[in-house]
Amino acid sequence: MLSAPHRLRASTDFTEVVARGRRAGRPRLTVHLLTGDAETPARAGLVVSKAVGSSVIRHQVSRRLRHLLRDRVEGLPSGSRLVVRAGAAAGTASSAELAADLDAALRKLTR
């Protein structure tokens, strides 16, 4: 689970990150990163649409991604905001596949 200071909650934040942030697309995920004020901790949020699958599948994917983000959000630059959008293929992906896609996207965005 992401700790409270690291959660992205406001819909305006999600909209701004998706519109203005850098994007890295992977087979199962699209990751958006927007750097900002270095005074605040990095924050992350998830978008898991109905295209991923049923409610049960969407919640499974969300839990897997939150678990993966928990370890990676600390490595992001301070003040960063990250949005991870799960694609339809994320519903059938294993945790290892999701981790590989997330790591590849974060590498691309943070270099």
C-alpha positions as CSV (number, residue, x, y, z in Angstrom):
1,M,0.0,0.0,0.0
2,L,1.2,3.5,-0.7
3,S,1.5,5.7,2.3
4,A,-0.8,8.7,2.5
5,P,1.9,11.4,1.6
6,H,2.7,9.4,-1.5
7,R,-0.8,9.1,-2.9
8,L,-2.1,11.2,-5.7
9,R,-5.8,11.8,-5.0
10,A,-7.2,15.0,-6.7
11,S,-8.7,14.5,-10.2
12,T,-7.1,17.8,-11.2
13,D,-3.7,16.3,-10.4
14,F,-4.4,13.3,-12.5
15,T,-5.5,15.5,-15.4
16,E,-2.5,17.8,-15.2
17,V,0.0,14.9,-15.0
18,V,-1.6,13.2,-18.0
19,A,-1.8,16.4,-20.0
20,R,1.6,18.0,-19.2
21,G,3.8,15.1,-18.1
22,R,6.2,13.0,-20.0
23,R,4.8,9.6,-21.2
24,A,6.3,6.2,-21.6
25,G,4.1,3.5,-23.1
26,R,4.7,-0.2,-22.5
27,P,2.6,-3.2,-23.6
28,R,0.5,-3.4,-20.5
29,L,1.0,0.1,-18.9
30,T,1.3,3.8,-19.8
31,V,3.2,5.8,-17.3
32,H,3.0,9.6,-17.0
33,L,5.6,11.6,-15.0
34,L,5.5,15.3,-14.2
35,T,8.3,16.8,-12.1
36,G,7.5,19.7,-9.8
37,D,8.3,21.3,-6.5
38,A,11.2,19.6,-4.7
39,E,9.7,20.5,-1.3
40,T,7.0,17.8,-1.5
41,P,7.4,14.0,-1.6
42,A,6.8,12.2,-4.9
43,R,3.2,11.0,-5.3
44,A,1.7,8.4,-7.5
45,G,-1.8,7.4,-8.6
46,L,-3.4,4.6,-10.7
47,V,-6.0,4.6,-13.5
48,V,-7.5,1.1,-14.1
49,S,-10.4,1.2,-16.5
50,K,-13.1,-1.3,-17.3
51,A,-11.1,-2.4,-20.3
52,V,-8.9,-4.3,-17.9
53,G,-11.7,-6.6,-16.9
54,S,-14.3,-7.2,-14.3
55,S,-14.3,-5.5,-10.9
56,V,-12.4,-8.4,-9.4
57,I,-9.7,-8.3,-12.0
58,R,-9.4,-4.5,-11.8
59,H,-8.9,-4.6,-8.1
60,Q,-6.3,-7.4,-8.4
61,V,-4.4,-5.3,-10.9
62,S,-4.7,-2.2,-8.7
63,R,-3.3,-4.1,-5.7
64,R,-0.4,-5.4,-7.7
65,L,0.5,-2.0,-9.1
66,R,0.2,-0.3,-5.7
67,H,2.5,-2.9,-4.2
68,L,5.0,-2.3,-7.0
69,L,4.8,1.5,-6.7
70,R,5.3,1.4,-2.9
71,D,9.0,0.4,-3.4
72,R,9.6,2.6,-6.5
73,V,8.0,5.9,-5.4
74,E,10.8,6.7,-3.0
75,G,13.3,6.5,-5.9
76,L,11.5,9.2,-7.9
77,P,12.7,12.9,-7.7
78,S,11.1,14.9,-4.9
79,G,8.0,16.7,-6.1
80,S,7.3,14.3,-8.9
81,R,3.8,13.2,-9.7
82,L,3.3,9.8,-11.4
83,V,0.2,8.3,-13.0
84,V,0.1,4.7,-14.1
85,R,-2.6,3.8,-16.5
86,A,-3.3,0.0,-16.8
87,G,-4.1,-1.2,-20.3
88,A,-6.4,-4.0,-21.3
89,A,-3.5,-6.5,-21.3
90,A,-2.7,-5.8,-17.6
91,G,-5.7,-7.9,-16.6
92,T,-4.0,-11.1,-17.7
93,A,-0.5,-10.1,-16.8
94,S,1.5,-11.6,-13.9
95,S,3.1,-9.4,-11.2
96,A,6.5,-10.0,-12.8
97,E,5.3,-8.8,-16.2
98,L,3.7,-5.7,-14.6
99,A,6.9,-5.0,-12.7
100,A,9.1,-5.3,-15.9
101,D,6.8,-2.9,-17.8
102,L,6.8,-0.4,-14.9
103,D,10.5,-0.5,-14.4
104,A,11.2,0.0,-18.1
105,A,8.8,2.9,-18.3
106,L,10.3,4.5,-15.1
107,R,13.9,4.1,-16.5
108,K,12.8,5.8,-19.7
109,L,11.2,8.7,-17.9
110,T,13.9,9.3,-15.3
111,R,16.9,9.4,-17.5
